[in-house]
């Protein structure tokens, strides 16, 4: 099968009926090998965090937006709460932290990112807590969840999520209400005015200026904590690396409009950590150059990411980190290429043209505001239809993330929009970002098969009309 552009996507795919998939079906996914380099970079980053105290570095815990270029310029070691929770879940080592959080009193319906990270906070304090209250009797003192160094201060910059906006305050209480914290407020981009849309309208023009001022206040806060002047030149340099890495990432994503696609959503999930929180340096740029190079090579050699690609699917919802490998194989077994997704394609420095190294805080503020859970419906619908058109999407898999209501709430409305405006079928399955207990294989399988059957029926009707 040749690799065509997405204009001929639908014509190039096999329209034969859905085949039955047995549990013994071979793995038909073909993941990018270049993402393995990212795994090594991530492991090295966390090892560096675990030993930050030994090097005399101050440590900041933060949640939400990618503030790490600021922390890097200030000479800090930074721990991103969601990132560590996702890492634990991906390694199937989240249970000790979640058990610690539950024993401390955090309900299972609380965002599992925050619940897992708060459990880590409890574990870092376990000696004191066990002596005083009998909380958390961990037998294995070497659990990865307990390795995080205690923070010197907290920073929160969360968009679109009410739990996230309270996360630092909850962690503050775990550490005895003694450590300094700062919250950067990120207003919702409602997009309800007639002139509103993605990256346009008066609301878009004014709101980033408000956030930019807060980022200046954040830097003043950091200067007060570190007792040294902030290195603005270092921040500009950091953002130059981020901009180039982002450009390469977006260029590589756009190449995946080819049919069959040379890389999938699952490859972009594997590349979230490097663009989201790793140090901004030449290694980051080299990583995304390698990803792009491999995708270009696949296009030249007509290598596809899924054997016998017959369906192109968009994934809406935060990734279920516990099931990354399983879901990669499961969709491929059904000849489904999950090509793009809201979490990967509309997040993480996704608009490199906004980055101005001479005025870095403005571009940072703008990116923090275009978090995919920080838009009103009008903008979310605009982005969804744009992605469906760009990547020749046949169907949408809505991951109903149990403890992330902000991501899940608009999904039924988005499904209706896709059906009404483009005739795109969809299905929904329940899971979670870091708690495997909410996921059921049967729900995914039945919903996916039903959607593919609907797509086959739609294709058959279209073929009869031609």
C-alpha positions in Angstrom: 0.0 0.0 0.0 1.4 3.4 -0.9 1.7 6.3 1.4 -0.6 9.0 0.1 -1.5 12.4 1.5 -4.5 12.6 3.7 -6.6 13.9 0.7 -6.7 10.3 -0.5 -6.8 8.7 2.9 -10.3 7.3 2.7 -9.8 5.9 -0.9 -6.5 4.2 0.0 -7.9 2.1 2.9 -9.4 -1.4 2.6 -13.2 -1.2 2.9 -13.8 -4.9 3.6 -15.9 -6.0 6.6 -14.4 -6.0 10.1 -12.5 -9.2 10.8 -12.9 -11.1 14.1 -9.9 -10.6 16.4 -8.8 -13.5 18.6 -6.9 -13.1 21.9 -3.9 -14.8 20.2 -3.7 -12.2 17.4 -0.1 -11.1 16.8 1.1 -7.6 17.6 0.5 -5.5 14.5 1.8 -2.2 15.9 5.2 -0.8 14.8 6.3 1.8 17.3 9.1 4.3 16.5 12.5 3.1 17.7 13.7 6.7 18.2 11.3 7.2 21.2 13.5 4.8 23.2 16.1 7.6 23.4 13.4 9.6 25.2 12.9 6.9 27.7 16.6 7.0 28.6 16.4 10.9 28.9 13.4 10.6 31.2 15.1 8.0 33.4 18.2 10.2 33.7 16.1 13.2 34.6 14.4 11.4 37.5 17.7 10.0 38.7 18.9 13.6 38.8 15.9 14.7 40.8 16.4 11.9 43.3 20.0 13.1 44.0 19.4 16.8 43.8 19.9 17.2 47.6 23.3 15.6 47.3 24.4 18.4 44.9 22.9 21.1 47.2 20.2 22.1 44.7 16.9 23.7 45.9 13.9 21.6 44.8 10.5 23.0 43.6 7.4 20.8 43.3 5.0 22.2 40.7 1.7 21.2 39.0 0.1 22.0 35.7 1.8 24.1 33.1 5.3 23.7 31.8 7.1 26.2 34.1 10.4 24.2 33.9 12.2 26.6 31.6 11.9 29.2 34.4 13.1 26.8 37.0 16.0 25.7 34.8 17.1 29.3 34.4 16.9 29.7 38.1 19.2 26.7 38.8 16.5 24.7 40.5 15.7 21.0 40.4 12.0 20.7 39.5 9.5 17.9 40.1 6.3 17.9 38.0 3.5 16.2 39.9 1.5 14.8 37.0 4.7 13.6 35.3 5.8 11.6 38.3 2.3 10.1 38.7 2.2 9.1 35.1 5.7 7.5 35.4 4.6 5.4 38.3 1.5 4.3 36.5 3.4 3.5 33.3 5.8 1.4 35.4 2.8 -0.2 37.3 4.3 1.1 40.5 1.5 3.5 41.4 -0.2 1.4 44.1 2.0 2.2 47.1 1.5 6.0 46.5 -2.2 5.6 46.0 -2.5 3.4 49.1 -0.6 6.0 51.1 -2.9 8.7 49.8 -6.0 6.7 50.6 -4.8 6.0 54.2 -4.1 9.7 54.6 -7.7 10.4 53.6 -7.8 11.1 49.8 -10.9 9.7 48.2 -10.6 7.3 45.2 -12.6 9.7 43.0 -10.0 12.5 43.4 -7.9 13.0 40.3 -5.5 10.1 40.3 -2.6 12.3 39.1 -3.0 14.4 42.3 -3.9 11.5 44.5 -0.8 9.6 43.4 1.5 12.5 43.8 0.0 13.4 47.2 0.6 9.8 48.2 4.2 10.4 47.3 4.3 13.5 49.5 3.0 11.4 52.3 5.6 8.8 51.7 8.4 11.3 51.8 7.2 12.2 55.3 6.6 8.7 56.3 9.1 8.5 59.2 7.4 11.4 61.0 3.9 10.3 60.1 4.4 6.7 61.2 5.7 7.8 64.6 3.0 10.3 65.2 -0.1 8.8 63.6 0.6 5.3 62.4 -0.1 6.4 58.8 1.5 4.4 56.0 3.3 1.3 57.1 5.4 0.7 54.0 7.5 -2.4 54.3 9.7 -1.6 51.3 11.6 1.6 52.0 13.1 1.6 48.6 9.8 2.0 46.7 10.2 4.4 43.7 7.2 6.4 45.0 9.1 7.4 48.1 12.3 8.6 46.4 11.2 12.2 45.7 13.2 14.8 47.7 11.0 17.1 49.9 10.4 20.4 48.2 11.8 23.8 49.4 8.7 25.4 48.0 5.6 24.8 45.8 4.4 26.5 42.6 1.0 25.9 40.9 0.0 27.1 37.4 -3.1 25.0 36.5 -5.5 25.8 33.7 -9.0 24.4 33.4 -9.0 22.0 36.4 -10.4 22.8 39.8 -8.5 20.0 41.5 -5.2 21.2 40.0 -5.8 24.6 41.3 -6.0 23.3 44.9 -3.2 20.7 44.5 -0.4 22.9 45.9 -2.6 23.8 48.9 -3.2 20.1 49.6 0.5 19.3 49.4 1.2 22.3 51.6 -0.9 20.7 54.3 0.9 17.4 54.0 4.2 19.2 54.7 2.9 20.8 57.8 1.9 24.2 56.4 5.5 25.3 56.6 6.8 25.6 53.1 6.3 28.7 50.8 4.0 28.4 47.8 2.8 30.5 44.9 -0.2 30.0 42.6 -0.3 31.4 39.1 -3.9 32.0 38.0 -4.7 30.9 34.5 -8.2 32.1 33.4 -10.5 30.0 31.1 -10.5 31.0 27.5 -14.3 30.8 27.0 -14.4 31.8 23.3 -18.1 32.8 23.4 -17.8 36.3 21.8 -18.5 36.7 18.1 -14.9 37.5 17.3 -13.6 34.5 19.4 -11.8 31.5 18.1 -8.6 29.6 18.5 -5.8 32.2 18.9 -8.0 35.0 17.9 -10.4 37.6 19.4 -10.1 40.3 22.0 -10.2 37.7 24.9 -7.2 36.0 23.4 -5.4 39.3 23.0 -5.8 40.5 26.6 -5.8 37.4 28.8 -2.1 36.4 28.1 -1.0 39.9 29.2 -2.6 39.2 32.6 -0.8 35.9 32.9 2.5 37.4 31.7 2.4 39.8 34.7 1.9 36.9 37.0 4.9 35.1 35.6 7.0 38.2 36.4 5.7 37.9 40.0 6.6 34.2 40.0 10.2 35.1 39.0 10.3 37.6 41.9 9.0 34.9 44.2 11.8 32.5 43.0 14.4 35.2 43.5 13.2 35.7 47.0 13.4 31.9 47.7 16.9 31.4 46.1 18.4 34.7 47.2 20.0 35.3 43.8 19.0 37.3 40.7 17.1 35.5 37.9 19.1 34.7 34.8 17.0 36.2 31.9 19.5 35.2 29.3 19.3 31.6 30.4 15.5 31.7 30.0 15.8 33.1 26.5 18.2 30.3 25.6 16.0 27.7 27.1 13.0 28.9 25.1 15.1 28.9 21.9 15.7 25.1 22.5 12.0 24.6 23.3 11.0 26.5 20.1 13.2 24.4 17.9 12.2 21.1 19.5 8.5 22.1 19.2 8.9 23.0 15.5 10.4 19.6 14.8 7.7 17.9 16.8 4.9 19.6 14.9 6.5 19.0 11.5 6.8 15.3 12.4 3.2 15.2 13.5 2.1 16.7 10.2 3.9 14.0 8.3 1.6 11.5 9.9 -1.3 12.8 7.8 0.1 10.3 5.2 -2.0 7.1 4.8 -1.1 4.7 6.1 0.5 6.7 8.8 4.1 6.2 9.6 3.6 6.9 13.4 0.7 6.9 15.7 -0.8 8.7 18.7 1.0 6.1 21.0 4.4 7.3 19.7 3.4 10.9 20.5 2.3 9.8 24.0 5.8 8.3 24.4 7.2 11.7 23.4 5.2 13.8 25.9 7.7 13.7 28.7 10.6 15.2 26.7 8.6 18.2 25.4 6.7 18.7 28.7 9.3 18.8 31.5 12.8 17.7 30.5 15.6 20.2 30.5 15.7 22.6 27.5 19.0 21.9 25.7 20.5 20.5 22.5 19.7 17.0 23.5 16.0 17.8 23.5 16.3 19.2 19.9 18.3 16.2 18.8 15.6 13.9 20.2 12.8 15.4 18.1 15.1 15.6 15.1 15.6 11.9 15.4 11.9 11.3 15.7 11.2 13.4 12.6 14.1 11.7 10.7 12.7 8.2 11.4 9.2 9.3 10.3 10.6 10.7 7.0 12.6 7.5 6.5 9.4 5.4 7.0 7.6 7.5 4.4 10.4 7.0 1.9 10.5 3.2 2.6 6.7 2.9 2.8 6.8 1.6 6.3 3.5 1.9 8.2 2.9 2.2 12.0 0.0 -0.4 11.8 0.0 -3.4 9.6 -3.0 -3.3 7.1 -4.2 0.1 8.3 -8.0 0.2 7.5 -9.3 2.8 10.0 -7.9 6.1 11.2 -9.0 7.1 14.7 -8.7 10.2 16.9 -8.2 9.7 20.6 -9.9 12.1 23.0 -8.9 12.0 26.6 -5.8 11.9 28.7 -3.8 8.7 28.2 -4.4 5.7 30.5 -0.8 5.3 31.5 -1.3 1.9 33.0 -2.5 0.5 29.7 -0.2 2.2 27.1 1.3 -1.0 25.6 -1.9 -2.9 25.8 -3.9 -0.2 24.0 -1.2 0.2 21.4 -1.6 -3.5 20.5 -5.3 -3.7 20.9 -6.2 -1.0 18.4 -3.6 -2.3 15.9 -5.2 -5.8 16.2 -8.3 -4.3 14.7 -6.4 -2.6 11.9 -6.9 0.8 13.6 -4.3 3.5 13.4 -4.8 6.0 16.2 -3.4 8.9 14.4 -3.9 11.9 16.6 -5.4 13.1 19.9 -6.5 16.1 21.9 -4.0 15.5 24.7 -1.0 15.1 22.4 -1.7 17.4 19.4 -3.3 20.3 21.3 -0.8 20.5 24.2 2.9 20.9 25.0 4.3 23.9 23.1 2.1 23.1 20.2 2.3 26.6 18.7 6.0 27.3 18.3 5.4 30.5 16.3 4.1 32.1 19.6 7.5 31.7 21.2 9.5 34.9 21.2 12.9 34.5 22.8 13.2 38.2 23.3 9.9 38.3 25.2 9.7 34.7 26.5 7.1 35.1 29.2 4.4 36.2 26.8 4.7 33.1 24.6 4.8 31.0 27.7 1.6 32.6 29.0 -0.1 32.0 25.7 0.8 28.3 25.7 -0.4 27.8 29.3 -3.8 29.2 28.3 -4.3 26.9 25.3 -4.2 23.8 27.5 -6.9 21.5 26.0 -9.1 21.6 29.1 -9.0 25.4 29.2 -11.2 26.2 26.1 -14.9 26.8 25.8 -16.9 24.4 23.5 -16.7 26.7 20.4 -12.9 26.5 20.4 -12.8 22.8 21.3 -15.2 22.0 18.4 -13.1 24.1 16.0 -9.9 22.2 17.0 -11.6 18.8 16.8 -12.9 19.3 13.3 -9.6 20.7 12.2 -7.7 17.6 13.4 -10.2 15.3 11.9 -9.8 17.0 8.5 -6.0 17.1 8.8 -5.6 13.4 9.5 -8.5 11.9 7.6 -10.2 10.6 10.7 -12.8 7.8 10.4 -13.7 7.5 14.1 -13.1 8.9 17.5 -12.2 6.9 20.7 -13.4 8.9 23.7 -11.4 7.8 26.8 -13.9 8.8 29.6 -11.2 9.5 32.2 -12.9 8.7 35.5 -11.1 11.1 37.8 -10.5 13.9 35.2 -13.9 15.5 34.8 -12.4 18.5 33.0 -11.3 16.4 30.1 -14.4 14.1 30.1 -17.2 16.6 30.5 -17.4 17.9 26.9 -16.9 14.6 25.2 -20.6 13.8 24.5 -21.0 17.2 22.9 -17.8 16.8 20.9 -19.1 13.4 19.7 -22.3 14.9 18.5 -20.4 17.7 16.7 -18.2 15.2 14.9 -21.2 13.1 13.8 -23.2 16.1 12.7 -20.5 18.1 10.9 -18.4 15.3 9.4 -20.4 12.0 9.8 -17.6 10.7 12.0 -18.5 7.7 14.3 -17.3 7.4 17.9 -17.4 5.3 21.0 -16.6 5.9 24.7 -14.8 3.7 27.2 -14.0 4.3 30.8 -10.6 4.3 32.3 -8.3 6.7 34.2 -5.0 8.4 33.9 -3.2 6.6 36.8 -5.6 4.2 38.5 -6.0 0.9 36.7 -9.1 0.0 38.8 -11.4 2.0 36.6 -10.6 0.3 33.3 -12.3 -2.8 31.8 -11.1 -4.6 28.7 -14.6 -5.6 27.8 -15.9 -2.0 27.6 -13.1 -1.1 25.2 -13.5 -4.1 23.0 -17.3 -3.9 22.6 -17.3 -0.2 22.0 -14.4 -0.3 19.5 -15.9 -3.2 17.5 -19.3 -1.5 17.4 -17.8 1.7 16.0 -15.8 -0.1 13.4 -18.9 -1.9 12.3 -20.7 1.4 11.9 -17.8 2.7 9.8 -18.0 -0.4 7.6 -21.7 0.1 7.1 -21.2 3.8 6.3 -18.5 2.9 3.8 -20.7 0.3 2.1 -23.5 2.8 1.6 -21.1 5.3 0.2 -19.7 2.7 -2.2 -23.2 1.9 -3.5 -23.8 5.6 -4.3 -20.6 5.9 -6.4 
